[in-house]
Structures are given as C-alpha cells and as structure tokens.
Amino acid sequence: MQDKKIKKATKKEIQAIKALFLEHYKNAKTELVYRNDYELLIAVMLSAQCTDKRVNLITPALFEQYPTPQALKDASLEDIKNLIKSCSFFNNKATNLKAMAEVVCESFNGEIPLDREALKSLPGVGQKTANVVLIESKEANFIAVDTHVFRVSHRLGLSNANTPLGTEEDLTKIFVDNLATLHQAMVLFGRYICKALNPQCQNCFLSHLCKSKKSYKC
C-alpha cells in the first residue's frame, strides 16, 4: 500500500541518489546464470516470485535437457514440470515455458525476439520480464520493477505509485538515462542492503536520503 506520509525526493536528492547508485554499482550484473538469450528468457521467467539462487539450481538440468526452443516446444509438459518442480508456481511456469517455445518457433523462426512488444506477445512474458531480458541482453535503457526495486523506490521517495508499472514510469521519468545500470543497482541494493525486513541501515550509503523504513510489497 502507498504510504501518503512519505515525502517525495527533491530533484537534488534524486540526482544524488542516481549518482550514488552509479558509483557503487557501476559494474552491476544479474545473478542469474545463462549463456544466450533463450536461456536468459527462461531464467527470468522462472525468477518471478522465486530467488535467483533457486533458479540457478534449477536451470542447468533444464538447459541440458532442452537446449533450444524447438526442443522445449517438443518436450512433455510433465517432464518440464518435473525439472522445475522446486520453483514457485512450477505448474503455471511449465505451461508458459512450453507455450513460449511454441510461439518462438512458429512466429519468430526459433529466435528469441529482442523487441519489447514482441517479447510481451510471448506466453508468460509481461513488461517486467521483457524489460529484464532487454536490459540483460542489450543494456536497453529500461528499468524493471520487481519487489526489490518497488521497495527501494518507495523508501527513497522516488515514487508513490501503487503498482510496479506506475513505479517504472516514475523512475523512467526522473532518471532518464543509465536505466539498465540503475535497475541492476536497485535490485542488488534491495536484495542485500535495503531488505524488506531488518534493512542494513548502518551499512547504507543512502541512509541520509531515506524517507521511510516501511516494508513495501508488489
């Protein structure tokens, strides 16, 4: 829920926050392990409401068994489910993975499309997933709002939007550029410092700019 008492960051504070993120996380990369766009898309789809650490335990066997969209398209749904069963919502994710592979093969000649609208046309792929894939693959000037980015954005007064999409719009407007790096920075910052519970305020380089330690969910 939106906390109406949270003050919005000023333009000066926004610039300071942006500069500090870029300074502390200039080489930030995803913690998902992948070798190509096909594996990247699968890893990102699996990471929804699941930790990257868990996804990285699941994907090696999945990628070995089904190394291409065609192989995944032809796979048994039950076999896919069995390979990803330790992932949250594995039934829905398995269905989406197989359907995604079918569309990639039938509509995109077996190649993962690197266009946001084309990616969003794939089963199980929304704007957040599409943005993450493009950030990772092309360093596209997008920002994706997961639970970490949502929480960090609201605690720092960068957005009061009630939805991830609204928060994405706010961040895109105020930051303008370097969005790919800022996305990676905010994810890692939220994961390891600005945690939902017990935030590491004593180790936080943004503590002087923080507006609230309230826990936000999206």
C-alpha positions in Angstrom: 0.0 0.0 0.0 1.1 3.6 -0.6 2.2 5.5 2.4 0.9 9.0 1.9 3.1 10.4 4.6 6.3 9.6 2.7 7.9 12.7 1.3 8.9 12.7 -2.4 12.6 13.2 -3.0 13.6 16.6 -4.4 15.3 17.0 -7.7 18.6 17.5 -5.9 18.1 14.3 -3.8 17.1 12.3 -6.9 20.4 13.4 -8.6 22.3 12.4 -5.5 20.6 9.0 -5.3 21.3 8.4 -9.0 24.9 9.4 -8.7 25.5 7.2 -5.7 23.8 4.1 -7.3 26.0 4.5 -10.4 29.1 5.0 -8.2 28.5 1.9 -6.0 27.1 -0.4 -8.7 28.8 0.7 -11.9 29.5 -2.9 -13.0 26.4 -4.5 -11.5 25.1 -7.6 -13.3 22.3 -10.0 -12.8 23.0 -13.0 -10.6 21.1 -15.3 -13.0 23.3 -17.7 -14.9 22.7 -18.0 -18.6 24.6 -18.4 -21.9 22.3 -17.0 -24.5 19.0 -15.1 -25.0 17.0 -18.3 -24.9 18.4 -19.3 -21.5 18.1 -15.8 -20.3 14.4 -15.6 -21.1 13.7 -18.9 -19.3 15.7 -17.9 -16.2 13.9 -14.6 -16.0 10.5 -16.3 -16.4 11.4 -18.7 -13.6 12.6 -15.9 -11.3 9.2 -14.4 -10.8 8.4 -14.8 -7.1 11.5 -17.1 -6.8 15.0 -16.3 -5.8 17.8 -16.2 -8.4 19.7 -18.6 -6.3 16.9 -21.2 -6.6 16.6 -20.6 -10.3 20.3 -21.2 -10.8 19.9 -24.6 -9.1 17.1 -25.5 -11.5 18.2 -24.3 -14.9 21.4 -26.4 -15.6 19.4 -29.7 -15.9 16.6 -27.9 -17.8 19.0 -26.3 -20.3 20.9 -29.6 -20.8 17.6 -31.5 -21.5 16.1 -28.8 -23.7 18.9 -26.6 -25.2 16.8 -24.9 -27.9 13.3 -23.5 -28.3 12.5 -26.4 -30.6 13.5 -29.0 -28.0 11.4 -27.2 -25.4 8.4 -27.0 -27.7 8.5 -30.7 -28.3 9.0 -31.6 -24.6 6.5 -33.3 -22.5 4.8 -30.8 -20.1 5.1 -33.3 -17.3 8.9 -33.6 -17.9 9.2 -29.8 -17.8 7.2 -29.7 -14.6 9.4 -32.4 -13.0 12.6 -30.4 -13.9 11.4 -27.2 -12.3 9.2 -28.5 -9.5 11.3 -26.9 -6.8 10.4 -23.5 -8.3 7.4 -21.5 -7.1 4.3 -21.8 -9.2 6.0 -24.5 -11.3 2.8 -25.8 -12.9 2.0 -22.4 -14.4 5.6 -21.7 -15.3 6.0 -25.0 -17.1 2.9 -24.4 -19.1 4.2 -20.9 -20.0 7.6 -22.2 -20.9 6.3 -24.7 -23.4 3.8 -22.3 -24.9 6.6 -19.6 -25.1 8.8 -22.1 -27.0 5.9 -22.9 -29.4 5.3 -19.2 -30.3 9.1 -18.6 -30.7 9.3 -21.4 -33.1 6.2 -20.7 -35.0 6.3 -16.9 -35.1 10.0 -16.0 -34.7 11.9 -18.7 -36.6 13.2 -20.2 -33.3 14.9 -17.0 -32.3 14.1 -15.0 -29.1 12.8 -11.6 -30.3 14.7 -8.7 -28.8 11.9 -6.2 -29.1 9.8 -5.3 -26.1 6.4 -5.6 -27.8 7.4 -8.9 -29.5 8.6 -10.3 -26.2 5.4 -9.3 -24.5 3.5 -11.3 -27.1 5.0 -14.5 -25.8 3.0 -16.5 -23.2 4.1 -15.8 -19.6 6.1 -12.7 -20.6 4.9 -9.3 -19.2 6.6 -6.0 -19.3 8.8 -6.6 -16.3 10.2 -9.8 -17.8 10.6 -8.2 -21.3 12.4 -5.3 -19.7 14.8 -7.5 -17.8 15.6 -9.6 -20.9 16.4 -6.4 -22.9 18.4 -4.9 -20.0 20.5 -8.0 -19.8 20.8 -8.8 -23.5 21.2 -5.3 -24.9 21.7 -3.0 -22.0 18.5 -1.3 -23.2 17.5 1.9 -21.4 14.7 0.3 -19.5 14.0 -0.3 -15.8 12.1 -3.3 -14.5 10.3 -3.1 -11.2 10.4 -6.2 -9.1 9.8 -6.4 -5.3 13.2 -5.0 -4.5 13.0 -2.0 -6.9 9.5 -1.3 -5.7 10.5 -1.2 -2.1 13.7 0.8 -2.6 11.9 3.3 -4.8 9.2 4.0 -2.2 11.6 4.1 0.8 13.7 6.7 -1.0 10.7 8.8 -2.0 11.3 8.2 -5.7 7.7 7.0 -6.4 4.4 6.9 -4.6 2.8 4.8 -7.3 0.7 1.8 -6.1 1.8 -0.5 -8.9 5.1 -1.8 -10.4 4.1 -0.2 -13.8 3.4 3.1 -12.2 6.7 3.0 -10.3 8.5 2.1 -13.6 7.0 5.2 -15.2 8.1 7.4 -12.3 11.7 6.0 -12.3 12.0 6.3 -16.1 10.9 9.9 -15.9 13.1 11.1 -13.1 16.3 9.1 -14.0 16.0 9.4 -17.8 19.2 7.6 -18.7 21.5 4.8 -17.4 18.3 2.9 -16.6 19.8 -0.5 -17.2 22.6 0.0 -14.7 20.2 1.7 -12.2 17.9 -1.3 -12.5 20.7 -3.7 -11.6 21.9 -1.4 -8.8 18.4 -1.2 -7.2 17.9 -4.9 -7.4 21.2 -5.7 -5.6 20.8 -2.8 -3.2 17.3 -4.1 -2.2 18.4 -7.7 -2.0 21.4 -7.1 0.3 21.1 -3.8 2.0 17.6 -2.3 1.8 15.9 -5.5 2.8 12.2 -5.8 3.5 12.9 -7.0 7.0 15.9 -5.8 9.0 17.3 -3.3 6.4 21.1 -2.8 6.8 20.8 0.9 7.6 24.1 1.1 9.4 25.8 -0.1 6.1 23.7 2.0 3.8 25.3 4.7 1.6 21.8 6.2 1.1 20.7 6.3 4.7 20.8 10.1 4.8 18.3 10.2 1.9 15.9 7.6 3.2 12.3 8.6 3.7 10.9 5.5 5.4 11.8 2.0 6.5 8.3 0.8 5.9 8.0 -2.6 4.2 6.5 -2.5 0.7 5.3 -5.4 -1.4 4.3 -5.5 -5.0 
